Amino acid sequence: MRRAPTVALISALFILPACNLTSQARVDSIKQMNEGITQLNKNNMSGAERAMQEAIKTDPTHSEAYLNLGKLYRKQQKWVDAEKAFRGAIENMGENKRGDYYFELGSVQVAQSMEPGSSRAEQEVKWREAISSFTEAIGLDPTLYRAHYQAGLLHEKLDEPDQADQAYRKCIELNAKYSPCFVALGNMYIDYGFSNVAMSVLETGTQVNDTDADMWNGMGRALLNLNRAKEAVDAYKKAAASKSELERTDLAKGSSGRDPGDSEGG
């Protein structure tokens, strides 16, 4: 009977080093991944890739290492490699499930569909895969409004207006300030012959963001279709003015290195 505590103690001594080894592997992997990110910020792509691959080799269960490797490949437009890396990130998420991992996967699948030479059938396969990825992302994090938006764009490409409508509206519900959702929904209604409904959508959109050139262009299209030419011209003028202002702002940011509204101390 006296042997049992001794055996238990010996077992514990053997278990603890294994736990420490696993922890050390993750620590080393994080250091290698961070080195990869540093190299990426220096635009040293080969050095970044090498460090991130070493991070995965050190700890094959380190999901963030796969994620950052995927982002590196995406930046290089290596879509197949990026998809593989993002799938590795998803497979190793463990209990901490993250919707943004699936969003990254879906974005790369969309990019693959746009590769030159892709047939319509090949594109549709990738669009369906991407919709599945965005759906998984939304299931894990329903607040990912951009996932709803991207799913809406793909449903529209697949001539599924009802599903696209639902996705765009959910995006607007989650973040009304994200104007691309209004623009996409309004233009879809115009394309399907419902310019009056498009007007309602886009007018609401301009109340939220009255400096979005695409919003005003959509308004112009809808007004022309409704034979309201003078109002359409006014909408197009506002679109042009908004675009010019955006270009001036971008130019100012590019020349100064910061937002022109920032103070010296900001």
ZADO-1210 file (C-alpha; in nm, 4 decimals, padded with zeros to 6 digits):
<atoms>
<atom x="00.0000" y="00.0000" z="00.0000" code="MET" pos="1"/>
<atom x="00.2926" y="00.2343" z="00.0755" code="ARG" pos="2"/>
<atom x="00.4201" y="00.2041" z="-00.2846" code="ARG" pos="3"/>
<atom x="00.1259" y="00.3890" z="-00.4383" code="ALA" pos="4"/>
<atom x="00.2251" y="00.7457" z="-00.3338" code="PRO" pos="5"/>
<atom x="00.5802" y="00.6842" z="-00.4539" code="THR" pos="6"/>
<atom x="00.4585" y="00.5623" z="-00.7927" code="VAL" pos="7"/>
<atom x="00.2266" y="00.8617" z="-00.8228" code="ALA" pos="8"/>
<atom x="00.5080" y="01.0998" z="-00.7370" code="LEU" pos="9"/>
<atom x="00.7429" y="00.9391" z="-00.9894" code="ILE" pos="10"/>
<atom x="00.4691" y="00.9593" z="-01.2550" code="SER" pos="11"/>
<atom x="00.4231" y="01.3282" z="-01.1824" code="ALA" pos="12"/>
<atom x="00.7952" y="01.3882" z="-01.2202" code="LEU" pos="13"/>
<atom x="00.7865" y="01.2306" z="-01.5651" code="PHE" pos="14"/>
<atom x="00.4767" y="01.4280" z="-01.6721" code="ILE" pos="15"/>
<atom x="00.6048" y="01.7731" z="-01.5746" code="LEU" pos="16"/>
<atom x="00.9096" y="01.7840" z="-01.8051" code="PRO" pos="17"/>
<atom x="00.6879" y="01.6975" z="-02.1051" code="ALA" pos="18"/>
<atom x="00.4565" y="01.9903" z="-02.0237" code="CYS" pos="19"/>
<atom x="00.7532" y="02.2243" z="-01.9934" code="ASN" pos="20"/>
<atom x="00.8935" y="02.1035" z="-02.3248" code="LEU" pos="21"/>
<atom x="00.5632" y="02.1769" z="-02.4983" code="THR" pos="22"/>
<atom x="00.5517" y="02.5231" z="-02.3438" code="SER" pos="23"/>
<atom x="00.9103" y="02.5965" z="-02.4465" code="GLN" pos="24"/>
<atom x="00.8354" y="02.4878" z="-02.8021" code="ALA" pos="25"/>
<atom x="00.5538" y="02.7430" z="-02.8185" code="ARG" pos="26"/>
<atom x="00.7745" y="03.0156" z="-02.6724" code="VAL" pos="27"/>
<atom x="01.0443" y="02.9445" z="-02.9312" code="ASP" pos="28"/>
<atom x="00.7846" y="02.9293" z="-03.2085" code="SER" pos="29"/>
<atom x="00.6434" y="03.2679" z="-03.1090" code="ILE" pos="30"/>
<atom x="00.9926" y="03.4203" z="-03.1168" code="LYS" pos="31"/>
<atom x="01.0529" y="03.2786" z="-03.4655" code="GLN" pos="32"/>
<atom x="00.7132" y="03.3984" z="-03.5861" code="MET" pos="33"/>
<atom x="00.7784" y="03.7487" z="-03.4522" code="ASN" pos="34"/>
<atom x="01.1133" y="03.7495" z="-03.6295" code="GLU" pos="35"/>
<atom x="00.9257" y="03.6605" z="-03.9469" code="GLY" pos="36"/>
<atom x="00.6882" y="03.9526" z="-03.8951" code="ILE" pos="37"/>
<atom x="00.9869" y="04.1834" z="-03.8404" code="THR" pos="38"/>
<atom x="01.1432" y="04.0645" z="-04.1663" code="GLN" pos="39"/>
<atom x="00.8107" y="04.1097" z="-04.3447" code="LEU" pos="40"/>
<atom x="00.7906" y="04.4697" z="-04.2233" code="ASN" pos="41"/>
<atom x="01.1393" y="04.5178" z="-04.3700" code="LYS" pos="42"/>
<atom x="01.0067" y="04.3740" z="-04.6977" code="ASN" pos="43"/>
<atom x="01.2459" y="04.0787" z="-04.6662" code="ASN" pos="44"/>
<atom x="01.0060" y="03.8171" z="-04.8000" code="MET" pos="45"/>
<atom x="01.2471" y="03.5242" z="-04.8091" code="SER" pos="46"/>
<atom x="01.3654" y="03.5912" z="-04.4541" code="GLY" pos="47"/>
<atom x="01.0077" y="03.6250" z="-04.3322" code="ALA" pos="48"/>
<atom x="00.9006" y="03.3013" z="-04.4986" code="GLU" pos="49"/>
<atom x="01.1997" y="03.1138" z="-04.3598" code="ARG" pos="50"/>
<atom x="01.1353" y="03.2345" z="-04.0034" code="ALA" pos="51"/>
<atom x="00.7645" y="03.1521" z="-04.0148" code="MET" pos="52"/>
<atom x="00.8268" y="02.8069" z="-04.1558" code="GLN" pos="53"/>
<atom x="01.0774" y="02.7489" z="-03.8753" code="GLU" pos="54"/>
<atom x="00.8110" y="02.8602" z="-03.6268" code="ALA" pos="55"/>
<atom x="00.5731" y="02.5957" z="-03.7611" code="ILE" pos="56"/>
<atom x="00.8465" y="02.3333" z="-03.7593" code="LYS" pos="57"/>
<atom x="00.9256" y="02.4158" z="-03.3962" code="THR" pos="58"/>
<atom x="00.5586" y="02.3940" z="-03.2938" code="ASP" pos="59"/>
<atom x="00.3330" y="02.2356" z="-03.5587" code="PRO" pos="60"/>
<atom x="00.0250" y="02.3252" z="-03.3491" code="THR" pos="61"/>
<atom x="00.0961" y="02.7011" z="-03.3447" code="HIS" pos="62"/>
<atom x="-00.2063" y="02.8347" z="-03.5333" code="SER" pos="63"/>
<atom x="-00.0901" y="03.1983" z="-03.5455" code="GLU" pos="64"/>
<atom x="00.2313" y="03.0950" z="-03.7180" code="ALA" pos="65"/>
<atom x="00.0243" y="02.9365" z="-03.9964" code="TYR" pos="66"/>
<atom x="-00.1962" y="03.2471" z="-04.0056" code="LEU" pos="67"/>
<atom x="00.0944" y="03.4860" z="-04.0512" code="ASN" pos="68"/>
<atom x="00.2554" y="03.2601" z="-04.3101" code="LEU" pos="69"/>
<atom x="-00.0742" y="03.2694" z="-04.4985" code="GLY" pos="70"/>
<atom x="-00.0777" y="03.6490" z="-04.4864" code="LYS" pos="71"/>
<atom x="00.2774" y="03.6518" z="-04.6214" code="LEU" pos="72"/>
<atom x="00.1812" y="03.4276" z="-04.9128" code="TYR" pos="73"/>
<atom x="-00.1286" y="03.6376" z="-04.9765" code="ARG" pos="74"/>
<atom x="00.0863" y="03.9498" z="-04.9998" code="LYS" pos="75"/>
<atom x="00.2949" y="03.7681" z="-05.2615" code="GLN" pos="76"/>
<atom x="-00.0238" y="03.6531" z="-05.4382" code="GLN" pos="77"/>
<atom x="00.0723" y="03.2885" z="-05.3845" code="LYS" pos="78"/>
<atom x="-00.2915" y="03.1947" z="-05.3449" code="TRP" pos="79"/>
<atom x="-00.2560" y="02.8154" z="-05.3261" code="VAL" pos="80"/>
<atom x="00.0168" y="02.8371" z="-05.0615" code="ASP" pos="81"/>
<atom x="-00.1858" y="03.0958" z="-04.8705" code="ALA" pos="82"/>
<atom x="-00.4937" y="02.8726" z="-04.8708" code="GLU" pos="83"/>
<atom x="-00.2874" y="02.5806" z="-04.7399" code="LYS" pos="84"/>
<atom x="-00.1421" y="02.7958" z="-04.4610" code="ALA" pos="85"/>
<atom x="-00.4821" y="02.9325" z="-04.3577" code="PHE" pos="86"/>
<atom x="-00.6224" y="02.5786" z="-04.3487" code="ARG" pos="87"/>
<atom x="-00.3310" y="02.4873" z="-04.1218" code="GLY" pos="88"/>
<atom x="-00.4263" y="02.7757" z="-03.8935" code="ALA" pos="89"/>
<atom x="-00.7867" y="02.6549" z="-03.8802" code="ILE" pos="90"/>
<atom x="-00.6898" y="02.2944" z="-03.8131" code="GLU" pos="91"/>
<atom x="-00.4783" y="02.4018" z="-03.5172" code="ASN" pos="92"/>
<atom x="-00.7127" y="02.6555" z="-03.3575" code="MET" pos="93"/>
<atom x="-00.7911" y="02.4211" z="-03.0707" code="GLY" pos="94"/>
<atom x="-01.0695" y="02.5343" z="-02.8391" code="GLU" pos="95"/>
<atom x="-01.0158" y="02.9024" z="-02.9203" code="ASN" pos="96"/>
<atom x="-01.2202" y="02.9105" z="-03.2412" code="LYS" pos="97"/>
<atom x="-01.1806" y="03.2293" z="-03.4431" code="ARG" pos="98"/>
<atom x="-01.4018" y="03.3450" z="-03.7244" code="GLY" pos="99"/>
<atom x="-01.1370" y="03.5713" z="-03.8753" code="ASP" pos="100"/>
<atom x="-00.9306" y="03.2642" z="-03.9693" code="TYR" pos="101"/>
<atom x="-01.2146" y="03.1455" z="-04.1923" code="TYR" pos="102"/>
<atom x="-01.2529" y="03.4989" z="-04.3277" code="PHE" pos="103"/>
<atom x="-00.8886" y="03.4966" z="-04.4357" code="GLU" pos="104"/>
<atom x="-00.9430" y="03.1604" z="-04.6057" code="LEU" pos="105"/>
<atom x="-01.2506" y="03.2864" z="-04.7891" code="GLY" pos="106"/>
<atom x="-01.0698" y="03.5983" z="-04.9097" code="SER" pos="107"/>
<atom x="-00.7930" y="03.3874" z="-05.0632" code="VAL" pos="108"/>
<atom x="-01.0469" y="03.1585" z="-05.2305" code="GLN" pos="109"/>
<atom x="-01.2085" y="03.4644" z="-05.3886" code="VAL" pos="110"/>
<atom x="-00.8660" y="03.5784" z="-05.5113" code="ALA" pos="111"/>
<atom x="-00.8064" y="03.2361" z="-05.6670" code="GLN" pos="112"/>
<atom x="-01.1326" y="03.2663" z="-05.8589" code="SER" pos="113"/>
<atom x="-01.0030" y="03.5842" z="-06.0230" code="MET" pos="114"/>
<atom x="-00.6868" y="03.4249" z="-06.1603" code="GLU" pos="115"/>
<atom x="-00.6417" y="03.4880" z="-06.5359" code="PRO" pos="116"/>
<atom x="-00.7648" y="03.1996" z="-06.7464" code="GLY" pos="117"/>
<atom x="-01.0133" y="03.0689" z="-06.4887" code="SER" pos="118"/>
<atom x="-01.3257" y="02.9300" z="-06.6513" code="SER" pos="119"/>
<atom x="-01.6713" y="03.0251" z="-06.5284" code="ARG" pos="120"/>
<atom x="-01.7145" y="02.6742" z="-06.3853" code="ALA" pos="121"/>
<atom x="-01.3842" y="02.7007" z="-06.1965" code="GLU" pos="122"/>
<atom x="-01.4832" y="03.0411" z="-06.0637" code="GLN" pos="123"/>
<atom x="-01.8163" y="02.9132" z="-05.9379" code="GLU" pos="124"/>
<atom x="-01.6466" y="02.6297" z="-05.7498" code="VAL" pos="125"/>
<atom x="-01.4213" y="02.8792" z="-05.5722" code="LYS" pos="126"/>
<atom x="-01.7117" y="03.1146" z="-05.5024" code="TRP" pos="127"/>
<atom x="-01.9032" y="02.8318" z="-05.3371" code="ARG" pos="128"/>
<atom x="-01.5979" y="02.7382" z="-05.1319" code="GLU" pos="129"/>
<atom x="-01.5534" y="03.1002" z="-05.0268" code="ALA" pos="130"/>
<atom x="-01.9197" y="03.1319" z="-04.9276" code="ILE" pos="131"/>
<atom x="-01.8764" y="02.8238" z="-04.7086" code="SER" pos="132"/>
<atom x="-01.5702" y="02.9823" z="-04.5474" code="SER" pos="133"/>
<atom x="-01.7497" y="03.3131" z="-04.4855" code="PHE" pos="134"/>
<atom x="-02.0469" y="03.1215" z="-04.3428" code="THR" pos="135"/>
<atom x="-01.8129" y="02.9416" z="-04.1021" code="GLU" pos="136"/>
<atom x="-01.6610" y="03.2779" z="-04.0078" code="ALA" pos="137"/>
<atom x="-02.0044" y="03.4242" z="-03.9356" code="ILE" pos="138"/>
<atom x="-02.1027" y="03.1168" z="-03.7348" code="GLY" pos="139"/>
<atom x="-01.8057" y="03.1720" z="-03.5045" code="LEU" pos="140"/>
<atom x="-01.8328" y="03.5513" z="-03.4996" code="ASP" pos="141"/>
<atom x="-02.1689" y="03.6917" z="-03.6209" code="PRO" pos="142"/>
<atom x="-02.0312" y="04.0477" z="-03.5949" code="THR" pos="143"/>
<atom x="-01.7930" y="04.0012" z="-03.8905" code="LEU" pos="144"/>
<atom x="-01.9832" y="04.2421" z="-04.1154" code="TYR" pos="145"/>
<atom x="-01.7256" y="04.2170" z="-04.3942" code="ARG" pos="146"/>
<atom x="-01.7911" y="03.8417" z="-04.4134" code="ALA" pos="147"/>
<atom x="-02.1599" y="03.9164" z="-04.4746" code="HIS" pos="148"/>
<atom x="-02.0594" y="04.1706" z="-04.7401" code="TYR" pos="149"/>
<atom x="-01.8230" y="03.9316" z="-04.9186" code="GLN" pos="150"/>
<atom x="-02.0832" y="03.6542" z="-04.9102" code="ALA" pos="151"/>
<atom x="-02.3334" y="03.8980" z="-05.0607" code="GLY" pos="152"/>
<atom x="-02.0994" y="03.9820" z="-05.3491" code="LEU" pos="153"/>
<atom x="-02.0537" y="03.6121" z="-05.4262" code="LEU" pos="154"/>
<atom x="-02.4244" y="03.5310" z="-05.4079" code="HIS" pos="155"/>
<atom x="-02.4807" y="03.8166" z="-05.6520" code="GLU" pos="156"/>
<atom x="-02.2176" y="03.6756" z="-05.8894" code="LYS" pos="157"/>
<atom x="-02.3972" y="03.3400" z="-05.8687" code="LEU" pos="158"/>
<atom x="-02.7293" y="03.5089" z="-05.9583" code="ASP" pos="159"/>
<atom x="-02.8742" y="03.4471" z="-05.6123" code="GLU" pos="160"/>
<atom x="-03.0230" y="03.7915" z="-05.5374" code="PRO" pos="161"/>
<atom x="-03.2317" y="03.6864" z="-05.2367" code="ASP" pos="162"/>
<atom x="-02.9275" y="03.5499" z="-05.0523" code="GLN" pos="163"/>
<atom x="-02.7232" y="03.8538" z="-05.1581" code="ALA" pos="164"/>
<atom x="-02.9959" y="04.0864" z="-05.0314" code="ASP" pos="165"/>
<atom x="-02.9978" y="03.9150" z="-04.6911" code="GLN" pos="166"/>
<atom x="-02.6186" y="03.9295" z="-04.6648" code="ALA" pos="167"/>
<atom x="-02.5962" y="04.2991" z="-04.7592" code="TYR" pos="168"/>
<atom x="-02.8758" y="04.3926" z="-04.5189" code="ARG" pos="169"/>
<atom x="-02.7104" y="04.2026" z="-04.2357" code="LYS" pos="170"/>
<atom x="-02.3864" y="04.3896" z="-04.3078" code="CYS" pos="171"/>
<atom x="-02.5756" y="04.7210" z="-04.2876" code="ILE" pos="172"/>
<atom x="-02.7438" y="04.6122" z="-03.9651" code="GLU" pos="173"/>
<atom x="-02.4066" y="04.5326" z="-03.8084" code="LEU" pos="174"/>
<atom x="-02.2203" y="04.8407" z="-03.9337" code="ASN" pos="175"/>
<atom x="-02.4213" y="05.1054" z="-04.1157" code="ALA" pos="176"/>
<atom x="-02.1071" y="05.3179" z="-04.1517" code="LYS" pos="177"/>
<atom x="-01.9565" y="05.0582" z="-04.3870" code="TYR" pos="178"/>
<atom x="-02.0928" y="05.2169" z="-04.7044" code="SER" pos="179"/>
<atom x="-01.9897" y="04.9440" z="-04.9555" code="PRO" pos="180"/>
<atom x="-02.2867" y="04.7400" z="-04.8294" code="CYS" pos="181"/>
<atom x="-02.5309" y="05.0183" z="-04.9213" code="PHE" pos="182"/>
<atom x="-02.3591" y="05.0661" z="-05.2574" code="VAL" pos="183"/>
<atom x="-02.3666" y="04.6951" z="-05.3429" code="ALA" pos="184"/>
<atom x="-02.7299" y="04.6516" z="-05.2378" code="LEU" pos="185"/>
<atom x="-02.8425" y="04.9614" z="-05.4261" code="GLY" pos="186"/>
<atom x="-02.6572" y="04.8706" z="-05.7453" code="ASN" pos="187"/>
<atom x="-02.7920" y="04.5154" z="-05.7312" code="MET" pos="188"/>
<atom x="-03.1481" y="04.6488" z="-05.7233" code="TYR" pos="189"/>
<atom x="-03.0689" y="04.8713" z="-06.0218" code="ILE" pos="190"/>
<atom x="-02.9245" y="04.5749" z="-06.2140" code="ASP" pos="191"/>
<atom x="-03.2361" y="04.3685" z="-06.1432" code="TYR" pos="192"/>
<atom x="-03.4673" y="04.6502" z="-06.2577" code="GLY" pos="193"/>
<atom x="-03.5810" y="04.7930" z="-05.9239" code="PHE" pos="194"/>
<atom x="-03.4422" y="05.1456" z="-05.9381" code="SER" pos="195"/>
<atom x="-03.7101" y="05.2785" z="-05.7044" code="ASN" pos="196"/>
<atom x="-03.5989" y="05.0365" z="-05.4307" code="VAL" pos="197"/>
<atom x="-03.2357" y="05.1220" z="-05.5069" code="ALA" pos="198"/>
<atom x="-03.3171" y="05.4901" z="-05.4506" code="MET" pos="199"/>
<atom x="-03.4521" y="05.4114" z="-05.1050" code="SER" pos="200"/>
<atom x="-03.1386" y="05.2140" z="-05.0152" code="VAL" pos="201"/>
<atom x="-02.8929" y="05.4701" z="-05.1510" code="LEU" pos="202"/>
<atom x="-03.0729" y="05.7705" z="-05.0037" code="GLU" pos="203"/>
<atom x="-03.0431" y="05.6054" z="-04.6639" code="THR" pos="204"/>
<atom x="-02.6778" y="05.5398" z="-04.7396" code="GLY" pos="205"/>
<atom x="-02.6058" y="05.9051" z="-04.8182" code="THR" pos="206"/>
<atom x="-02.7549" y="06.0020" z="-04.4823" code="GLN" pos="207"/>
<atom x="-02.4925" y="05.7815" z="-04.3185" code="VAL" pos="208"/>
<atom x="-02.2049" y="05.8783" z="-04.5500" code="ASN" pos="209"/>
<atom x="-02.2618" y="06.1727" z="-04.7832" code="ASP" pos="210"/>
<atom x="-01.9039" y="06.1774" z="-04.9152" code="THR" pos="211"/>
<atom x="-01.8944" y="05.8309" z="-05.0749" code="ASP" pos="212"/>
<atom x="-01.8436" y="05.8721" z="-05.4508" code="ALA" pos="213"/>
<atom x="-01.9724" y="05.5221" z="-05.5297" code="ASP" pos="214"/>
<atom x="-02.2907" y="05.5938" z="-05.3345" code="MET" pos="215"/>
<atom x="-02.3599" y="05.9068" z="-05.5387" code="TRP" pos="216"/>
<atom x="-02.2766" y="05.7255" z="-05.8642" code="ASN" pos="217"/>
<atom x="-02.5358" y="05.4647" z="-05.7722" code="GLY" pos="218"/>
<atom x="-02.7853" y="05.7412" z="-05.7029" code="MET" pos="219"/>
<atom x="-02.7130" y="05.8859" z="-06.0454" code="GLY" pos="220"/>
<atom x="-02.7776" y="05.5497" z="-06.2136" code="ARG" pos="221"/>
<atom x="-03.1049" y="05.5014" z="-06.0279" code="ALA" pos="222"/>
<atom x="-03.2257" y="05.8545" z="-06.1026" code="LEU" pos="223"/>
<atom x="-03.1477" y="05.8177" z="-06.4731" code="LEU" pos="224"/>
<atom x="-03.3459" y="05.4943" z="-06.4849" code="ASN" pos="225"/>
<atom x="-03.6353" y="05.6795" z="-06.3208" code="LEU" pos="226"/>
<atom x="-03.6144" y="05.9561" z="-06.5876" code="ASN" pos="227"/>
<atom x="-03.5009" y="06.2155" z="-06.3349" code="ARG" pos="228"/>
<atom x="-03.2117" y="06.3444" z="-06.5441" code="ALA" pos="229"/>
<atom x="-03.1490" y="06.6767" z="-06.3661" code="LYS" pos="230"/>
<atom x="-03.1272" y="06.5073" z="-06.0255" code="GLU" pos="231"/>
<atom x="-02.9043" y="06.2392" z="-06.1778" code="ALA" pos="232"/>
<atom x="-02.6613" y="06.5058" z="-06.3014" code="VAL" pos="233"/>
<atom x="-02.6522" y="06.6573" z="-05.9523" code="ASP" pos="234"/>
<atom x="-02.5770" y="06.3137" z="-05.8044" code="ALA" pos="235"/>
<atom x="-02.2943" y="06.2564" z="-06.0520" code="TYR" pos="236"/>
<atom x="-02.1508" y="06.6001" z="-05.9684" code="LYS" pos="237"/>
<atom x="-02.1492" y="06.5070" z="-05.6002" code="LYS" pos="238"/>
<atom x="-01.9766" y="06.1799" z="-05.6895" code="ALA" pos="239"/>
<atom x="-01.7063" y="06.3663" z="-05.8815" code="ALA" pos="240"/>
<atom x="-01.6593" y="06.6166" z="-05.5992" code="ALA" pos="241"/>
<atom x="-01.6319" y="06.3378" z="-05.3411" code="SER" pos="242"/>
<atom x="-01.3770" y="06.1545" z="-05.5551" code="LYS" pos="243"/>
<atom x="-01.1676" y="06.4690" z="-05.6010" code="SER" pos="244"/>
<atom x="-01.1704" y="06.5362" z="-05.2277" code="GLU" pos="245"/>
<atom x="-01.0642" y="06.1780" z="-05.1563" code="LEU" pos="246"/>
<atom x="-00.7776" y="06.2070" z="-05.4055" code="GLU" pos="247"/>
<atom x="-00.6618" y="06.5337" z="-05.2453" code="ARG" pos="248"/>
<atom x="-00.6720" y="06.3730" z="-04.9006" code="THR" pos="249"/>
<atom x="-00.4776" y="06.0697" z="-05.0219" code="ASP" pos="250"/>
<atom x="-00.2189" y="06.2953" z="-05.1854" code="LEU" pos="251"/>
<atom x="-00.1777" y="06.4945" z="-04.8648" code="ALA" pos="252"/>
<atom x="-00.1344" y="06.1757" z="-04.6639" code="LYS" pos="253"/>
<atom x="00.1231" y="06.0470" z="-04.9097" code="GLY" pos="254"/>
<atom x="00.3333" y="06.3632" z="-04.9040" code="SER" pos="255"/>
<atom x="00.3270" y="06.4216" z="-04.5282" code="SER" pos="256"/>
<atom x="00.3211" y="06.0635" z="-04.4067" code="GLY" pos="257"/>
<atom x="00.0190" y="06.1298" z="-04.1852" code="ARG" pos="258"/>
<atom x="-00.3420" y="06.2398" z="-04.1974" code="ASP" pos="259"/>
<atom x="-00.3552" y="06.6132" z="-04.2840" code="PRO" pos="260"/>
<atom x="-00.5880" y="06.6642" z="-03.9874" code="GLY" pos="261"/>
<atom x="-00.3333" y="06.5333" z="-03.7383" code="ASP" pos="262"/>
<atom x="-00.1576" y="06.7850" z="-03.5166" code="SER" pos="263"/>
<atom x="00.2178" y="06.7940" z="-03.4773" code="GLU" pos="264"/>
<atom x="00.1896" y="06.6404" z="-03.1361" code="GLY" pos="265"/>
<atom x="-00.0764" y="06.3839" z="-03.2326" code="GLY" pos="266"/>
</atoms>
